[in-house]
């Protein structure tokens, strides 16, 4: 188990990130588990925790009352208004609950940065990676730009230039510093960013306390979105610093840790009847706009693996020349293999034996751990090599309650392109850029990873990256036709 220092305990309600050992076995053929999910039970798969080990015949059944998210209307055309449409919740959180969540999430970001020296926090190892300092500043900019500046009279910006420096991709907000050049910003300093965060936190705390009751539902939704946005960047912070440290010949560890040996279990298959199923967020609790609206999808009968593909299974793919067989690869994938010289997952190295770079430093690959840091192209090629395929995101969501290693190891590539659901409408203005404008050239990942903040994901959560990306925690779950 790996834990970084200074982390809250799981009971605190703050995400505790861990590289969690799991189990697998490649020596035995994968047995077929007689679990069946009928089409009528899709509703039960939303918000249901993972089930236990399946032996023999099991079924998932149940349902829920029809519920509808309340989308508040807002007549003011100011910047930041409309942001609440990204986050949907039936009832607003209480002030005390949101104040506590605000303190937890913002403190967690600082805890994640605490093992790092100032020098660590300014490095950008590739254009997709952002420095730790930038993540700390950008999440603060988000609150300042979309919540405080438009809604708090006489609010004073900490520094006017930060509007330019820490805007990520919001064209409507204005010009921004080029993404590939974020690592050139030695100023403002790490200390300056700490003061910036404190300035915005003080203003946000005052807003939570003083917001008029009639504005609270709208304001609380804006704050809640900002906190979920920050949790996304907490995961990005760890992804990015792992890549940064891996590029250092010293291969320094982010934090001390140890990895326990894993006990092997065979892969089992979950048989799913398919049918007409409901997909998407049901409106209870927080959800991003790309999880809406809930809609009906037809699924043919299929089967899906109950666990993730392991390192041992991936080594077998490598040993069978999987990276040298064009017949296994999509055209763009094979081009990527040739262009980048891929021979194994990112962070793997073979010096007599396979090793992997982790947040706790380099160690031997555990054959039973789920493979990670593979692209969609690699996941698709592996599935083809095994005579299987990747699940669609709808198949994954429908079967989510039956899956082991669902959201605590590696995000799982699906066969689905990242596209809007039927009747999806992005929010007007700058905040409509949050998700909608990326619905081209990306593939969907479902589940969650060991570094994902606790409680951040749900079965309807749609992560997305370009198919050639590898630095995120991306793993593989197989599926097949029934």
C-alpha positions as CSV (number, residue, x, y, z in Angstrom):
1,X,0.0,0.0,0.0
2,X,1.4,3.4,-0.9
3,X,0.2,6.5,0.9
4,X,1.8,10.0,0.6
5,X,2.7,11.7,3.9
6,X,0.3,14.1,5.5
7,X,-2.8,12.5,4.0
8,X,-6.0,12.5,5.9
9,X,-7.5,9.1,6.8
10,X,-10.2,7.6,4.7
11,X,-12.7,8.5,7.4
12,X,-12.0,12.2,7.0
13,X,-14.0,12.3,3.8
14,X,-11.0,13.5,1.8
15,X,-9.5,11.5,-1.0
16,X,-6.7,9.2,0.1
17,X,-4.8,8.1,-2.9
18,X,-3.1,4.8,-3.0
19,X,-1.5,2.3,-5.3
20,X,-3.5,-0.7,-4.2
21,X,-2.3,-4.2,-4.9
22,X,-4.9,-6.4,-6.5
23,X,-5.0,-10.1,-7.6
24,X,-4.9,-12.0,-10.8
25,X,-3.8,-15.3,-12.3
26,X,-2.9,-16.1,-15.9
27,X,-2.3,-19.8,-15.5
28,X,-5.9,-20.9,-15.5
29,X,-8.4,-20.4,-18.3
30,X,-11.0,-17.7,-17.4
31,X,-14.1,-19.4,-16.0
32,X,-17.5,-18.2,-17.0
33,X,-19.5,-16.8,-14.1
34,X,-23.2,-17.4,-14.3
35,X,-24.1,-13.8,-13.2
36,X,-26.8,-12.3,-15.3
37,X,-28.0,-8.7,-15.5
38,X,-31.3,-8.2,-17.1
39,X,-32.1,-5.2,-19.2
40,X,-34.7,-4.0,-16.6
41,X,-32.0,-3.7,-13.9
42,X,-29.9,-0.9,-15.4
43,X,-31.4,1.5,-13.0
44,X,-30.0,-0.4,-10.1
45,X,-26.4,0.0,-11.4
46,X,-26.4,3.7,-10.7
47,X,-24.9,4.5,-7.3
48,X,-24.7,0.9,-6.2
49,X,-21.5,-0.2,-4.6
50,X,-19.5,-3.1,-5.9
51,X,-20.8,-6.6,-5.1
52,X,-18.8,-9.4,-3.6
53,X,-17.3,-12.4,-5.3
54,X,-19.6,-14.3,-7.6
55,X,-19.8,-18.0,-7.4
56,X,-22.7,-19.8,-9.0
57,X,-25.8,-18.0,-10.2
58,X,-26.5,-14.5,-9.1
59,X,-28.6,-11.7,-10.4
60,X,-28.9,-8.0,-10.0
61,X,-32.3,-6.6,-9.8
62,X,-34.1,-3.5,-8.4
63,X,-35.1,-0.1,-9.5
64,X,-35.6,3.5,-8.4
65,X,-38.4,6.0,-8.5
66,X,-38.3,8.4,-11.4
67,X,-36.3,11.5,-10.5
68,X,-35.4,14.6,-12.4
69,X,-32.6,17.0,-11.8
70,X,-33.6,20.6,-11.1
71,X,-31.7,22.9,-13.5
72,X,-32.0,26.4,-12.1
73,X,-32.6,29.3,-14.4
74,X,-30.6,32.4,-14.1
75,X,-31.5,35.7,-15.8
76,X,-28.2,37.4,-15.3
77,X,-25.9,37.2,-18.3
78,X,-22.8,37.8,-16.2
79,X,-19.6,35.7,-16.5
80,X,-19.8,32.8,-14.3
81,X,-23.6,32.6,-14.4
82,X,-24.7,29.4,-16.1
83,X,-21.8,27.5,-14.5
84,X,-24.3,25.8,-12.2
85,X,-25.7,24.0,-15.2
86,X,-22.5,21.9,-15.4
87,X,-23.4,20.6,-11.9
88,X,-26.8,19.2,-11.2
89,X,-28.3,18.5,-7.8
90,X,-31.9,18.2,-6.7
91,X,-31.3,20.1,-3.4
92,X,-28.6,22.6,-2.4
93,X,-26.1,21.6,0.2
94,X,-26.3,23.4,3.6
95,X,-23.8,26.1,4.3
96,X,-22.0,24.1,7.0
97,X,-21.7,21.1,4.8
98,X,-20.3,23.0,1.8
99,X,-17.9,25.0,4.0
100,X,-16.5,21.7,5.4
101,X,-16.2,20.3,1.9
102,X,-14.5,23.4,0.8
103,X,-11.9,23.2,3.6
104,X,-11.3,19.5,3.0
105,X,-10.8,19.7,-0.8
106,X,-8.6,22.8,-0.7
107,X,-6.5,21.4,2.1
108,X,-6.1,18.1,0.3
109,X,-4.6,19.9,-2.7
110,X,-2.0,21.4,-0.4
111,X,-1.4,18.0,1.3
112,X,-0.7,16.5,-2.1
113,X,1.8,19.3,-2.9
114,X,3.5,19.1,0.5
115,X,6.0,16.3,-0.3
116,X,7.4,18.4,-3.2
117,X,10.2,21.0,-3.1
118,X,9.6,24.3,-4.9
119,X,11.9,23.1,-7.6
120,X,9.7,20.1,-8.2
121,X,6.6,22.3,-8.6
122,X,7.8,24.4,-11.6
123,X,8.9,21.6,-14.0
124,X,6.8,20.8,-17.1
125,X,8.1,17.5,-18.7
126,X,5.9,17.6,-21.8
127,X,3.1,19.8,-23.2
128,X,0.3,17.7,-21.7
129,X,1.8,17.9,-18.2
130,X,1.3,21.0,-16.1
131,X,3.6,22.0,-13.2
132,X,2.3,21.4,-9.7
133,X,2.4,25.1,-9.0
134,X,0.1,25.7,-12.0
135,X,-2.5,23.2,-10.8
136,X,-2.6,25.0,-7.4
137,X,-3.0,28.3,-9.1
138,X,-5.5,27.3,-11.8
139,X,-8.0,25.7,-9.4
140,X,-7.9,29.0,-7.4
141,X,-8.3,31.0,-10.6
142,X,-11.4,29.0,-11.3
143,X,-13.1,30.1,-8.1
144,X,-11.9,33.7,-8.6
145,X,-13.0,34.0,-12.2
146,X,-16.3,32.2,-12.3
147,X,-17.6,32.8,-8.8
148,X,-16.0,35.7,-6.8
149,X,-15.3,38.3,-9.5
150,X,-18.8,38.2,-11.0
151,X,-20.7,37.8,-7.8
152,X,-18.9,39.6,-4.9
153,X,-19.1,43.4,-4.9
154,X,-15.8,45.1,-4.7
155,X,-13.9,41.9,-4.9
156,X,-10.2,42.6,-5.3
157,X,-8.1,40.3,-7.5
158,X,-5.0,39.0,-5.9
159,X,-3.0,39.9,-9.1
160,X,-4.6,41.0,-12.3
161,X,-2.0,39.1,-14.4
162,X,-3.2,35.8,-13.0
163,X,-6.3,36.0,-15.2
164,X,-3.9,35.5,-18.1
165,X,-1.4,33.2,-16.5
166,X,-3.8,30.6,-15.1
167,X,-6.6,30.4,-17.6
168,X,-6.5,26.9,-19.1
169,X,-8.6,26.8,-22.2
170,X,-11.6,29.2,-21.7
171,X,-11.6,31.3,-24.9
172,X,-14.5,33.5,-23.8
173,X,-12.6,34.6,-20.7
174,X,-9.7,36.0,-22.8
175,X,-6.1,35.4,-23.8
176,X,-4.0,32.9,-21.8
177,X,-0.4,31.9,-21.4
178,X,0.4,29.0,-23.9
179,X,0.0,25.6,-22.4
180,X,3.4,24.2,-23.6
181,X,5.1,27.1,-21.8
182,X,3.7,26.8,-18.3
183,X,7.0,25.4,-17.2
184,X,8.8,28.6,-18.1
185,X,7.0,30.5,-15.3
186,X,9.5,30.7,-12.5
187,X,7.4,33.7,-11.2
188,X,5.0,33.9,-9.5
189,X,6.8,31.8,-6.9
190,X,5.4,28.8,-5.0
191,X,5.1,31.1,-2.0
192,X,3.1,33.6,-4.1
193,X,0.7,30.9,-5.1
194,X,0.2,29.8,-1.5
195,X,-0.8,33.4,-0.7
196,X,-3.1,33.5,-3.7
197,X,-4.9,30.4,-2.5
198,X,-5.3,31.9,1.0
199,X,-6.7,35.1,-0.5
200,X,-9.3,33.3,-2.5
201,X,-10.2,30.9,0.3
202,X,-10.9,33.8,2.7
203,X,-13.2,35.4,0.1
204,X,-15.0,32.2,-0.6
205,X,-15.5,31.4,3.1
206,X,-17.0,34.9,3.5
207,X,-19.3,34.3,0.6
208,X,-20.6,31.0,2.0
209,X,-21.4,32.8,5.3
210,X,-23.0,35.9,3.8
211,X,-24.7,34.7,0.6
212,X,-28.4,35.7,0.6
213,X,-30.8,32.8,1.0
214,X,-32.5,33.3,-2.3
215,X,-29.1,33.1,-4.1
216,X,-27.8,30.2,-2.1
217,X,-29.0,27.3,-4.4
218,X,-27.2,28.9,-7.4
219,X,-24.1,29.9,-5.5
220,X,-23.7,26.6,-3.8
221,X,-23.9,24.8,-7.1
222,X,-21.1,27.0,-8.5
223,X,-18.9,26.3,-5.4
224,X,-19.6,22.6,-5.6
225,X,-18.6,22.5,-9.2
226,X,-15.4,24.3,-8.4
227,X,-14.6,21.7,-5.7
228,X,-15.2,18.8,-8.1
229,X,-13.0,20.6,-10.7
230,X,-10.3,20.8,-8.1
231,X,-10.6,17.1,-7.3
232,X,-10.0,16.5,-11.0
233,X,-6.8,18.5,-10.8
234,X,-5.7,16.6,-7.7
235,X,-5.6,13.5,-9.8
236,X,-3.9,15.5,-12.6
237,X,-1.3,16.8,-10.2
238,X,-0.3,13.3,-9.3
239,X,-0.3,12.1,-12.9
240,X,1.8,15.0,-13.9
241,X,4.4,14.9,-11.1
242,X,4.8,11.2,-11.7
243,X,5.8,12.0,-15.3
244,X,8.1,14.8,-14.2
245,X,9.9,12.7,-11.7
246,X,10.2,9.8,-14.2
247,X,12.2,12.0,-16.5
248,X,14.8,12.7,-13.9
249,X,17.8,10.3,-14.2
250,X,17.7,10.0,-10.4
251,X,14.2,8.7,-10.5
252,X,13.2,10.3,-7.2
253,X,10.1,9.1,-5.4
254,X,7.2,11.4,-4.8
255,X,6.8,9.8,-1.4
256,X,7.9,6.7,0.4
257,X,5.8,3.7,0.1
258,X,5.7,-0.1,-0.2
259,X,3.9,-2.5,-2.4
260,X,2.5,-5.7,-1.0
261,X,2.5,-9.0,-2.9
262,X,-0.8,-9.9,-4.5
263,X,-2.8,-13.1,-4.4
264,X,-3.8,-14.4,-7.8
265,X,-7.4,-15.1,-8.9
266,X,-8.6,-16.1,-12.3
267,X,-10.5,-13.8,-14.5
268,X,-14.2,-14.5,-14.5
269,X,-16.9,-13.3,-16.9
270,X,-20.2,-11.6,-16.2
271,X,-22.9,-12.5,-18.7
272,X,-25.3,-9.6,-19.4
273,X,-28.6,-10.0,-21.2
274,X,-28.7,-6.5,-22.6
275,X,-31.9,-5.0,-23.8
276,X,-33.2,-1.5,-23.5
277,X,-31.3,0.1,-20.6
278,X,-31.1,3.6,-19.1
279,X,-27.7,5.3,-19.3
280,X,-26.6,8.5,-17.6
281,X,-26.9,10.4,-14.4
282,X,-30.3,10.1,-12.6
283,X,-30.2,13.6,-11.1
284,X,-29.5,12.5,-7.5
285,X,-26.3,14.3,-6.2
286,X,-23.6,16.0,-8.2
287,X,-23.0,15.2,-11.9
288,X,-21.1,16.9,-14.7
289,X,-23.0,18.1,-17.7
290,X,-21.6,15.3,-20.0
291,X,-23.4,12.7,-17.8
292,X,-26.7,14.1,-18.8
293,X,-29.4,13.7,-20.0
294,X,-30.3,10.2,-19.0
295,X,-31.5,8.2,-22.0
296,X,-32.3,4.8,-23.3
297,X,-29.8,2.7,-25.1
298,X,-30.2,-0.8,-26.7
299,X,-27.6,-3.3,-25.8
300,X,-27.1,-6.7,-27.4
301,X,-26.2,-9.6,-25.0
302,X,-22.6,-9.4,-24.0
303,X,-20.1,-10.5,-21.5
304,X,-17.6,-8.4,-19.5
305,X,-14.5,-9.4,-17.4
306,X,-15.0,-9.0,-13.7
307,X,-11.4,-7.7,-13.2
308,X,-8.7,-5.8,-15.1
309,X,-6.0,-7.2,-17.3
310,X,-2.8,-7.9,-15.3
311,X,0.8,-7.2,-15.8
312,X,1.5,-10.9,-16.4
313,X,-1.1,-11.0,-19.1
314,X,0.5,-8.0,-20.7
315,X,3.9,-9.5,-20.6
316,X,2.5,-12.5,-22.5
317,X,1.3,-10.0,-25.1
318,X,4.8,-8.4,-25.3
319,X,6.5,-11.8,-25.5
320,X,4.3,-12.8,-28.4
321,X,5.6,-9.7,-30.3
322,X,2.3,-7.8,-29.7
323,X,4.1,-4.5,-30.4
324,X,5.5,-5.8,-33.7
325,X,2.4,-7.2,-35.3
326,X,0.5,-4.7,-37.4
327,X,-2.4,-7.0,-37.8
328,X,-3.4,-6.3,-34.2
329,X,-3.4,-2.6,-34.4
330,X,-5.6,0.2,-35.6
331,X,-3.9,2.2,-38.4
332,X,-3.4,5.3,-36.1
333,X,-2.2,3.0,-33.3
334,X,0.4,1.2,-35.5
335,X,1.6,4.6,-36.6
336,X,2.0,5.7,-33.0
337,X,3.9,2.5,-32.2
338,X,6.3,3.2,-35.1
339,X,6.6,6.9,-34.3
340,X,7.3,6.6,-30.6
341,X,9.0,3.2,-30.4
342,X,6.5,1.7,-28.0
343,X,7.6,-1.7,-26.7
344,X,5.7,-1.8,-23.3
345,X,3.5,0.3,-21.1
346,X,4.8,3.7,-20.1
347,X,7.1,3.6,-17.1
348,X,8.0,0.0,-17.8
349,X,11.7,-1.0,-18.3
350,X,13.2,-4.4,-19.0
351,X,16.7,-4.9,-17.7
352,X,16.7,-8.7,-17.3
353,X,13.4,-8.3,-15.4
354,X,10.5,-5.9,-15.9
355,X,10.4,-2.9,-13.6
356,X,8.0,0.0,-13.3
357,X,8.4,3.6,-12.1
358,X,5.7,4.5,-9.5
359,X,5.0,7.5,-7.3
360,X,7.1,5.6,-4.7
361,X,10.0,5.1,-7.1
362,X,11.1,2.2,-9.3
363,X,10.2,-1.3,-8.3
364,X,9.8,-4.7,-9.9
365,X,6.6,-5.3,-11.9
366,X,4.1,-7.4,-9.9
367,X,2.7,-9.9,-12.3
368,X,-0.7,-9.8,-10.5
369,X,-1.2,-6.0,-10.6
370,X,-3.5,-4.5,-13.1
371,X,-1.5,-3.1,-16.1
372,X,-1.6,0.7,-16.3
373,X,-0.4,3.6,-18.4
374,X,-1.4,2.1,-21.7
375,X,-3.1,4.0,-24.5
376,X,-6.4,3.2,-26.1
377,X,-4.5,1.9,-29.1
378,X,-2.6,-0.5,-26.9
379,X,-5.7,-1.6,-25.1
380,X,-7.5,-2.3,-28.4
381,X,-4.6,-4.2,-29.7
382,X,-4.3,-6.4,-26.6
383,X,-8.1,-7.1,-26.7
384,X,-7.8,-8.2,-30.3
385,X,-4.8,-10.4,-29.5
386,X,-6.9,-12.1,-26.8
387,X,-9.8,-12.6,-29.2
388,X,-11.9,-10.2,-27.3
389,X,-12.8,-6.5,-27.5
390,X,-13.1,-3.5,-25.3
391,X,-16.6,-2.8,-23.8
392,X,-18.6,0.2,-24.9
393,X,-19.1,2.8,-22.2
394,X,-22.8,1.8,-22.1
395,X,-21.9,-1.8,-21.5
396,X,-19.5,-0.8,-18.8
397,X,-22.0,1.4,-17.0
398,X,-24.8,-1.2,-17.2
399,X,-22.6,-3.8,-15.6
400,X,-20.8,-1.6,-13.2
401,X,-22.3,-3.0,-10.0
402,X,-21.0,-6.4,-10.9
403,X,-17.4,-5.4,-11.6
404,X,-14.3,-5.9,-9.3
405,X,-11.5,-3.3,-9.5
406,X,-14.2,-0.9,-10.8
407,X,-12.8,2.5,-9.6
408,X,-9.8,1.9,-7.3
409,X,-7.0,0.8,-9.6
410,X,-6.9,2.1,-13.2
411,X,-9.4,4.0,-15.4
412,X,-10.7,1.6,-18.1
413,X,-10.6,2.4,-21.8
414,X,-13.8,1.8,-23.6
415,X,-14.6,1.3,-27.3
416,X,-16.7,4.5,-27.2
417,X,-15.8,7.8,-28.7
418,X,-16.4,10.8,-26.4
419,X,-19.6,12.2,-27.9
420,X,-22.6,14.1,-26.5
421,X,-25.6,12.2,-25.3
422,X,-28.9,12.8,-27.2
423,X,-30.4,16.3,-26.4
424,X,-27.1,17.4,-24.7
425,X,-26.8,21.1,-24.6
426,X,-23.6,22.9,-23.2
427,X,-24.1,25.8,-20.8
428,X,-24.0,29.2,-22.4
429,X,-20.9,31.3,-22.1
430,X,-17.4,30.4,-21.0
431,X,-18.4,27.5,-18.8
432,X,-19.9,25.7,-21.7
433,X,-16.3,25.1,-22.7
434,X,-15.8,22.8,-19.7
435,X,-16.7,19.6,-21.4
436,X,-18.7,20.1,-24.6
437,X,-15.9,21.5,-26.9
438,X,-13.8,18.4,-26.4
439,X,-16.4,16.0,-27.9
440,X,-14.2,15.1,-30.9
441,X,-11.1,13.0,-31.2
442,X,-11.3,11.6,-27.6
443,X,-12.1,8.2,-26.2
444,X,-14.1,7.5,-23.0
445,X,-12.6,5.9,-19.9
446,X,-14.8,4.6,-17.1
447,X,-14.3,3.8,-13.5
448,X,-11.5,5.4,-11.5
449,X,-7.9,5.0,-10.4
450,X,-5.9,4.5,-7.2
451,X,-5.1,8.3,-7.3
452,X,-8.7,9.4,-7.9
453,X,-10.0,11.3,-4.8
454,X,-12.3,9.2,-2.7
455,X,-16.0,9.7,-3.6
456,X,-15.2,11.7,-6.7
457,X,-16.4,9.2,-9.3
458,X,-19.6,7.3,-9.9
459,X,-20.8,4.7,-12.4
460,X,-22.0,7.4,-14.8
461,X,-18.7,9.4,-14.7
462,X,-17.2,9.9,-18.2
463,X,-13.4,10.5,-18.3
464,X,-11.9,11.1,-21.7
465,X,-8.5,11.4,-23.3
466,X,-7.0,11.2,-26.8
467,X,-6.5,7.6,-27.9
468,X,-2.7,7.9,-27.9
469,X,-2.4,9.2,-24.3
470,X,-0.5,7.1,-21.8
471,X,0.4,9.2,-18.8
472,X,-3.0,8.9,-17.2
473,X,-3.8,5.8,-15.2
474,X,-5.4,3.9,-18.0
475,X,-6.0,0.2,-17.8
476,X,-7.9,-2.5,-19.7
477,X,-11.1,-4.5,-19.0
478,X,-12.1,-7.0,-21.7
479,X,-15.5,-7.7,-23.1
480,X,-17.0,-9.9,-25.7
481,X,-20.2,-10.8,-27.5
482,X,-22.4,-13.3,-25.8
